[in-house]
Amino acid sequence: MAGKLTLGFLGTGRMATALAGGFIRAGWVTAGQVFGSDPVPAARKQFGKETGARLVPNNAALADAASVLVLATKPDQTAAALGEIRDHFTRRHLLISIAAGVPTVRLEAALPARSRVVRVMPNTPALVGASASAYALGRAATRSDGQLVQRLLSAVGLAFQVKEPLLDAVTGLSGSGPAYVYQFIEALSDGGVAVGLPRDVATRLAAQTVLGGAKMVLETGSHPGTLKDMVTSPGGTTIEGLHELEKGQLRGTVISAVRAAAEKSKRLGQ
């Protein structure tokens, strides 16, 4: 695979860097098979520095250099970026879009007829091989295109094919979710400091606790509520802490956060 695939990133920000670095570390491509283009010189330079990828001066040159193009721009920049590659986009090309909220119908309309498009919602833990991603195929995308995207995303974490209308929900959950988790880890660490732990110890304990809890859910297949009950002894310390979380409406607040982010994703695509 590493001898055939060429990947080009239209936009070289944090998410593009995370994915490119993850694909390279997983062995799906070498750094020499990855290309990046960005109108911001600093972003382009940082992408090259962190991934070792080859940099090209513009998006048209990127389309000439790579067969799989990853659209990694902000949603309001997609039309301009696609306009630059339209005349260079051929039947050999596949477009993988990670632009939040932009539907495949808009992507396809900006490219030649019957262009192959796959819309993806990844997240930044791809940088450490722990991404949670989902993808949906455009009208002309083939089964082989879906399999390629599945293999790429699986190399940097979990990946699920879903119906396109569900990608906004994925954006609200796993796309934005790492930020929620980081805030929770920070809050756990703050709590540890409040009861006397050194900051570095509290943060590492908090992060490892979240990691361990997540692994328990994924590896046992048990419902989170069941695992919660395993920690919660009658009249013990954990139920006291859970009572405080319920009073603070933790669950309702998190649900609202996911819904708000999902609705924002829908609006971005309009």
Secondary structure, DSSP 8 states (H G I E B T S, - for coil): -TTT--EEEES-SHHHHHHHHHHHHHTSS-GGGEEEE-SSHHHHHHHHHHH--EE-SSHHHHHHH-SEEEE-S-GGGHHHHHHHHGGG--TT-EEEE--TT--HHHHHHTSSTT-EEEEEE--GGGGGT-EEEEEEE-TT--HHHHHHHHHHHHTTEEEEE--GGGHHHHIIIIITHHHHHHHHHHHHHHHHHHTT--HHHHHHHHHHHHHHHHHHHHHH---HHHHHHHH--TTSHHHHHHHHHHHTTHHHHHHHHHHHHHHHHHHHT-
